[in-house]
Amino acid sequence: MTTDSPELRRSLWALDGVNFFLADVQAGLGPFLGVYLINKETWNPANIGLILTLGGAVGLLLNAPAGALIDATKYKRALLAGAAALTSFGTFIVTLKPTFAVVTAAQLLTGIAGVVLGPVIAAIALGMVGPKRYAAQTGRMQAFNHAGNVVGSAVAGLAGYLISLRMGFWLASLFGIFVVLSTLLIKPNLINHDVARGMKPKDDADDGDDKPSGFRVLLRNRPLLILAAVVGLWQLANGAMLPITGQKLAVGDANDGALYQAALIIVAQVVMIPMAMLVARRGDRWGRKPLMVLAFAVLPVRGVLFILAQYPGEVIAVQALDGIGAGLQGALFAIMVADLTRGSGRYNIAFGAATMVQGIGGALSPTLAGAIDAAAGYGAAMWALTGIAVVALILLVLAVPETRASSDEPPETSDVAPEPTAVG
C-alpha cells in the first residue's frame, strides 16, 4: 500500500481550490442573471430564455475542438487560468449596462470559457490520479464545487438583498483571481498528459505501441453516443426548471427574488455535497448505472412538486431534490465517458463531444420553457419539462449499459490506490 507524496497532495488540494472558487465565479450566471433581468425594462421570460440559450449555444460547435486541443496540449494549466479569467470578466461586464448587446457579449464570453473549463479540469484530474482513482477524485472535486456554489450563491443572494444584485456579480467576478492563483499551485510535472487524454499508463499497456485511436472509434462507440443523447435529454428537462421558478418568485421584487434564488441554489448545493461524496466512495463498488438511474428518477418528481407548490418555502424545499439529481449526474457523467473511452487516447475530445450533445439540451431548455411560460404560463412550461424527464428516465433504463469495468472495483481490504507516476 502506497500513499501520495506531499507534492501530489498539495496539488490535489490546489485542484480542490480551483473547483471551489470557480463555482463562486459562476454563481452569478444563469439563475441570478434571470433574476437580475426580470424586472428590467424590455426583459421578459422569453427574452431571458433566449439570452441564456446563447451562452450554451456558443459552445456547441466548440466543444469537440476544445477537447481535441486539451488532448494535444501540455499547457492545461494555462488553458484553465485563461478560461477562468474570461468567465470572471464576462460576469463583471453584464452589470455595466444590461442592454441586449452587453448581456449577449457577456454570455458569449462565458460560453466560450465554459467550453474549456469542464474538460480541462477533468483532464488535469485524470492525468494526476490515473483511471483507477478517477471516480473518487471526480466525486471529491464535485463536492468542493458544490461547496463553492453554496458560498457563491449566499454571497450573491445576500448582496442582492442588502445592497444590489450588481454587487453580487462583482464579488463573484473577484473570485476569479483565486481560481488563477489555485491553478498556479498545481505542479505541472505531476500531470501525466498521456493518461490525461485517456491512454493507458505505460506499465498497463499491452505493448510498446500505445497511440491514440482514430477519431472514427468515437463514432463507432454506440454506448457513448447513447449516453450523450440521454443525458442531453435530461438536460433539456432540467436546465430551465430552476431559472423559471426563480423568475416566478422574483416578479415584482428583484431584491426578494435574489434572496429566494440564493435559497433555491443553496438548498440544492448543500444536498449535492453528500451526493458527490457518495459517488467518490461507492461509485466503484455499486456501479455507475444504479446511481445514474436515481439521478434521473428524481427529476420528474421534482417537476410535479414544483407545480403543486404554492408558497416560496415549499418551492425551496422541493429544490432539495435537485441536489440528488444534479449532484449524482454531474459527477457520474465524466466518469462514465472515461469508462467508455479508456485506452483510446481520445478522452477529452470524447468528453467535449458528449458535453456538446448534453449542452444542446441545456441550451435549448431556457428557450423552450421561456416560450411556453410566456404563451401558456408557468404550469404548462413545468409540465412540458416533466414529460421530457420521464422520457429520459425510460431511455436510460432501457438503453444505457453499466460502464464500470470489473477491474475498477476496489478490494475489500483497502480503499487506497497506487500513486500515479509523475510525468512532466
C-alpha positions as CSV (number, residue, x, y, z in Angstrom):
1,M,0.0,0.0,0.0
2,T,1.4,3.4,-1.0
3,T,0.4,6.9,-0.1
4,D,0.5,10.2,-2.1
5,S,3.6,12.3,-2.0
6,P,3.4,15.7,-0.2
7,E,3.8,17.4,-3.6
8,L,0.8,15.5,-5.1
9,R,-1.3,16.1,-2.0
10,R,-0.7,19.8,-2.3
11,S,-1.5,19.9,-6.0
12,L,-4.7,17.9,-5.4
13,W,-5.7,20.4,-2.7
14,A,-5.0,23.2,-5.2
15,L,-7.3,21.5,-7.7
16,D,-10.0,21.4,-5.0
17,G,-9.5,25.1,-4.6
18,V,-10.0,25.6,-8.3
19,N,-13.3,23.8,-8.2
20,F,-14.4,25.7,-5.0
21,F,-13.5,29.2,-6.3
22,L,-14.7,28.6,-9.9
23,A,-18.1,27.8,-8.5
24,D,-18.1,31.2,-6.8
25,V,-17.3,32.9,-10.1
26,Q,-20.0,31.1,-11.9
27,A,-22.7,31.6,-9.2
28,G,-24.0,34.8,-10.8
29,L,-24.5,33.2,-14.2
30,G,-27.8,31.7,-15.3
31,P,-30.4,31.8,-12.5
32,F,-29.1,35.1,-10.9
33,L,-28.9,36.6,-14.3
34,G,-32.5,35.9,-14.9
35,V,-33.5,37.4,-11.5
36,Y,-31.3,40.5,-12.4
37,L,-33.1,41.0,-15.7
38,I,-36.7,40.0,-15.0
39,N,-37.7,43.4,-13.6
40,K,-35.6,45.4,-16.2
41,E,-37.5,47.2,-19.0
42,T,-37.7,45.2,-22.2
43,W,-36.8,41.9,-20.5
44,N,-39.4,39.1,-20.2
45,P,-39.2,35.3,-19.7
46,A,-38.9,34.7,-23.4
47,N,-36.1,37.2,-23.9
48,I,-34.3,35.9,-20.8
49,G,-34.6,32.4,-22.1
50,L,-33.2,33.4,-25.4
51,I,-30.2,35.2,-23.9
52,L,-29.4,32.3,-21.5
53,T,-29.5,29.9,-24.5
54,L,-26.9,32.0,-26.3
55,G,-24.2,31.2,-23.7
56,G,-24.7,27.5,-24.1
57,A,-25.2,27.6,-27.9
58,V,-21.8,29.3,-28.5
59,G,-20.1,26.2,-27.2
60,L,-22.0,23.7,-29.4
61,L,-19.5,23.9,-32.2
62,L,-16.5,24.4,-30.0
63,N,-16.8,21.5,-27.5
64,A,-15.2,18.9,-29.7
65,P,-12.4,21.1,-31.0
66,A,-11.7,22.3,-27.4
67,G,-11.5,18.6,-26.4
68,A,-9.0,17.9,-29.2
69,L,-6.9,20.9,-28.1
70,I,-6.9,19.7,-24.5
71,D,-5.9,16.2,-25.6
72,A,-3.0,17.6,-27.6
73,T,-1.6,20.4,-25.3
74,K,0.7,20.2,-22.3
75,Y,-0.4,23.7,-21.3
76,K,-3.5,22.6,-19.5
77,R,-3.0,25.0,-16.5
78,A,-2.7,28.0,-18.9
79,L,-6.0,27.0,-20.5
80,L,-7.7,26.6,-17.2
81,A,-6.4,30.0,-15.9
82,G,-7.3,31.8,-19.1
83,A,-10.9,30.4,-19.2
84,A,-11.4,31.3,-15.6
85,A,-10.3,34.9,-16.2
86,L,-12.7,35.1,-19.2
87,T,-15.6,33.9,-17.1
88,S,-14.8,36.4,-14.4
89,F,-14.6,39.3,-16.9
90,G,-17.9,38.2,-18.5
91,T,-19.6,38.1,-15.1
92,F,-18.4,41.7,-14.5
93,I,-19.4,43.4,-17.7
94,V,-23.0,42.2,-17.5
95,T,-23.6,44.8,-14.8
96,L,-22.2,47.7,-16.7
97,K,-25.4,48.3,-18.7
98,P,-27.9,45.4,-19.1
99,T,-28.7,46.0,-22.7
100,F,-29.3,43.2,-25.1
101,A,-25.9,43.8,-26.7
102,V,-23.9,43.9,-23.5
103,V,-25.6,40.8,-22.0
104,T,-25.1,38.9,-25.2
105,A,-21.4,39.7,-25.2
106,A,-21.1,38.6,-21.6
107,Q,-22.9,35.3,-22.4
108,L,-20.7,34.7,-25.4
109,L,-17.5,35.2,-23.4
110,T,-18.6,32.9,-20.6
111,G,-19.9,30.4,-23.1
112,I,-16.5,30.2,-24.8
113,A,-14.8,29.8,-21.4
114,G,-17.3,27.2,-20.3
115,V,-16.3,25.0,-23.3
116,V,-12.8,24.7,-21.8
117,L,-13.4,24.7,-18.1
118,G,-15.1,21.3,-17.5
119,P,-13.0,19.2,-19.8
120,V,-9.6,20.7,-18.8
121,I,-10.3,20.2,-15.1
122,A,-11.3,16.7,-15.8
123,A,-8.2,16.1,-17.9
124,I,-5.9,17.5,-15.2
125,A,-7.5,15.3,-12.6
126,L,-7.3,12.2,-14.7
127,G,-3.6,13.0,-15.5
128,M,-2.8,13.4,-11.8
129,V,-4.5,10.4,-10.2
130,G,-5.0,7.9,-13.1
131,P,-8.1,6.0,-14.2
132,K,-8.4,3.7,-11.1
133,R,-8.7,6.7,-8.8
134,Y,-10.7,8.9,-11.2
135,A,-14.1,8.2,-9.9
136,A,-13.1,9.0,-6.3
137,Q,-11.3,12.2,-7.4
138,T,-14.3,13.3,-9.5
139,G,-16.6,12.9,-6.6
140,R,-14.2,14.9,-4.4
141,M,-13.9,17.7,-6.9
142,Q,-17.7,17.9,-7.3
143,A,-18.1,18.1,-3.5
144,F,-15.8,21.2,-3.4
145,N,-17.6,22.7,-6.4
146,H,-20.9,22.4,-4.7
147,A,-19.5,23.9,-1.5
148,G,-18.3,26.8,-3.6
149,N,-21.7,27.2,-5.1
150,V,-23.2,27.4,-1.6
151,V,-20.8,30.2,-0.7
152,G,-21.1,32.0,-4.0
153,S,-24.9,31.8,-4.0
154,A,-25.1,33.0,-0.4
155,V,-22.8,36.0,-1.3
156,A,-24.8,36.9,-4.4
157,G,-28.1,36.5,-2.7
158,L,-27.2,38.5,0.4
159,A,-25.5,41.2,-1.7
160,G,-28.6,41.4,-3.9
161,Y,-30.9,41.6,-0.9
162,L,-28.9,44.0,1.3
163,I,-27.1,46.1,-1.4
164,S,-27.8,45.4,-5.0
165,L,-27.7,42.4,-7.4
166,R,-24.8,44.1,-9.2
167,M,-22.6,43.8,-6.0
168,G,-23.2,40.0,-6.1
169,F,-21.9,39.9,-9.7
170,W,-18.8,42.0,-8.8
171,L,-17.9,39.8,-5.8
172,A,-18.4,36.6,-8.0
173,S,-16.0,38.1,-10.6
174,L,-13.4,38.8,-7.8
175,F,-13.2,35.1,-7.0
176,G,-11.7,34.6,-10.5
177,I,-8.4,35.8,-9.1
178,F,-8.4,33.0,-6.6
179,V,-9.1,30.4,-9.4
180,V,-6.0,31.6,-11.2
181,L,-3.9,31.5,-8.1
182,S,-5.1,28.0,-7.2
183,T,-4.3,26.9,-10.8
184,L,-0.7,28.1,-10.4
185,L,-0.2,26.0,-7.3
186,I,-0.8,22.8,-9.3
187,K,2.6,21.3,-10.2
188,P,2.7,20.8,-14.0
189,N,5.2,17.8,-13.7
190,L,2.5,15.8,-11.9
191,I,0.2,15.8,-14.9
192,N,0.7,12.7,-17.0
193,H,-0.5,14.0,-20.3
194,D,-0.9,10.6,-21.9
195,V,-3.1,9.4,-19.1
196,A,-5.0,12.7,-19.1
197,R,-6.1,12.0,-22.7
198,G,-7.3,8.5,-21.8
199,M,-4.4,6.4,-22.9
200,K,-3.3,3.5,-20.7
201,P,-0.4,4.1,-18.3
202,K,2.9,2.8,-19.7
203,D,3.0,-0.1,-17.3
204,D,-0.5,-1.1,-18.2
205,A,-0.1,-1.1,-21.9
206,D,-0.2,-4.4,-23.7
207,D,2.7,-3.4,-25.9
208,G,5.0,-0.5,-26.5
209,D,2.8,0.9,-29.3
210,D,0.3,2.8,-27.2
211,K,-1.0,5.5,-29.5
212,P,-4.3,7.4,-29.7
213,S,-7.1,5.8,-31.7
214,G,-8.5,7.3,-34.8
215,F,-11.5,9.7,-34.4
216,R,-13.8,7.1,-36.0
217,V,-13.5,5.0,-32.9
218,L,-15.7,7.6,-31.2
219,L,-18.4,7.4,-33.9
220,R,-18.5,3.6,-33.5
221,N,-18.8,3.8,-29.8
222,R,-22.5,3.2,-29.5
223,P,-22.8,3.2,-25.7
224,L,-21.0,6.6,-25.6
225,L,-23.4,8.1,-28.3
226,I,-26.5,6.8,-26.4
227,L,-25.2,8.1,-23.1
228,A,-24.6,11.5,-24.6
229,A,-28.1,11.6,-26.1
230,V,-29.9,10.5,-23.0
231,V,-28.0,13.0,-20.8
232,G,-28.8,15.7,-23.3
233,L,-32.5,14.9,-23.0
234,W,-32.1,15.1,-19.2
235,Q,-30.5,18.5,-19.5
236,L,-33.4,19.7,-21.7
237,A,-35.8,18.8,-18.9
238,N,-33.6,20.0,-16.0
239,G,-31.9,23.2,-17.4
240,A,-34.9,25.6,-17.1
241,M,-36.6,24.3,-14.0
242,L,-34.6,26.5,-11.6
243,P,-34.4,29.7,-13.7
244,I,-38.2,29.9,-14.5
245,T,-39.0,29.0,-10.9
246,G,-36.7,31.8,-9.6
247,Q,-38.2,34.2,-12.1
248,K,-41.7,33.4,-10.9
249,L,-40.7,34.2,-7.3
250,A,-38.8,37.4,-8.4
251,V,-41.6,39.0,-10.3
252,G,-42.3,42.4,-8.8
253,D,-39.4,42.5,-6.4
254,A,-35.8,41.8,-7.6
255,N,-34.3,42.1,-4.1
256,D,-36.6,39.4,-2.6
257,G,-36.1,37.5,-5.8
258,A,-32.4,37.4,-5.3
259,L,-32.8,36.1,-1.8
260,Y,-35.2,33.4,-3.0
261,Q,-32.9,32.4,-5.8
262,A,-30.0,32.1,-3.4
263,A,-32.1,29.9,-1.2
264,L,-33.1,27.7,-4.2
265,I,-29.5,27.3,-5.2
266,I,-28.1,26.8,-1.7
267,V,-30.6,24.1,-0.6
268,A,-29.7,22.0,-3.7
269,Q,-26.0,22.6,-3.5
270,V,-25.9,21.5,0.2
271,V,-27.5,18.2,-0.8
272,M,-25.1,17.8,-3.8
273,I,-22.1,17.7,-1.4
274,P,-23.0,14.3,0.1
275,M,-24.2,13.0,-3.3
276,A,-20.8,13.8,-4.8
277,M,-19.1,12.1,-1.8
278,L,-21.4,9.1,-2.4
279,V,-20.1,8.8,-5.9
280,A,-16.5,9.1,-4.6
281,R,-16.9,6.4,-2.0
282,R,-19.3,4.0,-3.6
283,G,-19.3,4.6,-7.4
284,D,-16.8,1.8,-7.9
285,R,-18.5,-0.7,-5.6
286,W,-22.1,-0.1,-6.6
287,G,-21.6,0.7,-10.3
288,R,-22.4,3.8,-12.3
289,K,-25.8,3.0,-13.7
290,P,-27.8,2.5,-10.4
291,L,-26.7,5.9,-9.2
292,M,-27.4,7.5,-12.6
293,V,-31.0,6.0,-12.6
294,L,-31.6,7.6,-9.2
295,A,-30.4,10.9,-10.6
296,F,-32.8,10.7,-13.5
297,A,-35.8,9.4,-11.3
298,V,-35.9,12.4,-9.0
299,L,-36.2,14.9,-11.9
300,P,-39.9,14.2,-12.9
301,V,-40.9,14.1,-9.2
302,R,-39.3,17.5,-8.7
303,G,-41.2,18.9,-11.7
304,V,-44.6,17.7,-10.4
305,L,-43.9,19.0,-6.9
306,F,-42.9,22.4,-8.3
307,I,-46.3,22.6,-10.0
308,L,-48.1,21.7,-6.7
309,A,-46.0,24.1,-4.5
310,Q,-47.9,27.3,-3.6
311,Y,-45.5,29.2,-1.3
312,P,-41.8,30.1,-1.5
313,G,-41.0,27.8,1.4
314,E,-42.5,24.9,-0.4
315,V,-40.7,25.7,-3.6
316,I,-37.4,25.9,-1.8
317,A,-38.0,22.6,-0.1
318,V,-38.7,20.9,-3.4
319,Q,-35.5,22.2,-4.8
320,A,-33.6,19.9,-2.5
321,L,-34.4,17.1,-4.9
322,D,-32.1,18.9,-7.5
323,G,-29.3,18.2,-5.1
324,I,-29.8,14.5,-5.6
325,G,-30.3,14.5,-9.3
326,A,-27.7,17.1,-10.4
327,G,-25.3,16.1,-7.7
328,L,-25.2,12.5,-8.9
329,Q,-25.4,13.2,-12.6
330,G,-22.7,15.8,-12.6
331,A,-20.2,13.5,-11.0
332,L,-21.1,10.4,-12.9
333,F,-21.2,11.8,-16.5
334,A,-17.4,12.5,-16.7
335,I,-16.7,9.1,-15.1
336,M,-18.9,7.2,-17.5
337,V,-17.3,8.9,-20.5
338,A,-13.9,8.0,-19.1
339,D,-15.0,4.4,-18.7
340,L,-16.2,4.2,-22.3
341,T,-13.1,5.7,-23.8
342,R,-10.4,4.1,-21.7
343,G,-7.3,3.2,-23.7
344,S,-8.4,5.2,-26.8
345,G,-6.3,8.3,-26.1
346,R,-9.4,10.4,-27.1
347,Y,-11.0,11.0,-23.7
348,N,-11.0,14.8,-23.9
349,I,-12.4,15.1,-27.4
350,A,-15.0,12.4,-26.5
351,F,-15.9,14.3,-23.3
352,G,-16.1,17.6,-25.3
353,A,-18.3,16.0,-27.9
354,A,-20.5,14.3,-25.3
355,T,-20.7,17.6,-23.4
356,M,-21.7,19.3,-26.7
357,V,-24.7,16.9,-27.0
358,Q,-25.5,17.5,-23.4
359,G,-25.2,21.2,-23.9
360,I,-27.7,21.2,-26.8
361,G,-30.3,20.1,-24.3
362,G,-29.2,22.6,-21.6
363,A,-29.0,25.4,-24.2
364,L,-32.5,24.8,-25.6
365,S,-34.2,24.3,-22.3
366,P,-34.4,28.0,-21.3
367,T,-35.7,29.0,-24.7
368,L,-38.3,26.2,-24.8
369,A,-39.5,26.8,-21.2
370,G,-39.4,30.6,-21.6
371,A,-41.5,30.5,-24.7
372,I,-44.1,28.1,-23.2
373,D,-44.1,30.2,-20.0
374,A,-44.8,33.4,-22.0
375,A,-47.5,31.7,-24.0
376,A,-49.3,29.5,-21.6
377,G,-47.9,30.1,-18.1
378,Y,-45.5,28.6,-15.6
379,G,-47.5,25.4,-15.0
380,A,-47.6,24.5,-18.7
381,A,-43.8,25.0,-19.0
382,M,-43.1,22.9,-16.0
383,W,-45.4,20.0,-17.2
384,A,-43.5,20.0,-20.5
385,L,-40.2,19.8,-18.8
386,T,-41.5,17.0,-16.5
387,G,-42.7,14.9,-19.5
388,I,-39.3,15.2,-21.1
389,A,-37.7,14.0,-17.8
390,V,-39.9,10.9,-17.9
391,V,-38.8,10.0,-21.4
392,A,-35.1,10.5,-20.4
393,L,-35.5,8.1,-17.5
394,I,-37.1,5.4,-19.6
395,L,-34.3,5.6,-22.2
396,L,-31.6,5.5,-19.6
397,V,-33.0,2.3,-18.0
398,L,-33.5,0.6,-21.4
399,A,-30.6,1.7,-23.5
400,V,-27.6,2.8,-21.4
401,P,-25.3,-0.1,-20.1
402,E,-23.3,-0.2,-16.9
403,T,-19.9,1.2,-17.8
404,R,-17.8,0.2,-14.8
405,A,-15.1,-2.4,-15.6
406,S,-14.7,-5.3,-13.2
407,S,-11.1,-4.2,-12.6
408,D,-12.3,-0.8,-11.2
409,E,-13.9,-2.4,-8.2
410,P,-11.6,-1.8,-5.2
411,P,-10.6,-4.7,-3.0
412,E,-12.5,-5.0,0.2
413,T,-9.3,-4.6,2.3
414,S,-8.2,-1.2,1.0
415,D,-9.5,2.0,-0.5
416,V,-6.1,3.4,-1.3
417,A,-5.0,3.2,-4.9
418,P,-1.3,3.3,-6.0
419,E,0.2,6.7,-6.6
420,P,0.4,7.6,-10.3
421,T,3.7,8.0,-12.0
422,A,4.7,11.7,-12.3
423,V,5.4,12.7,-15.9
424,G,6.5,16.2,-17.0
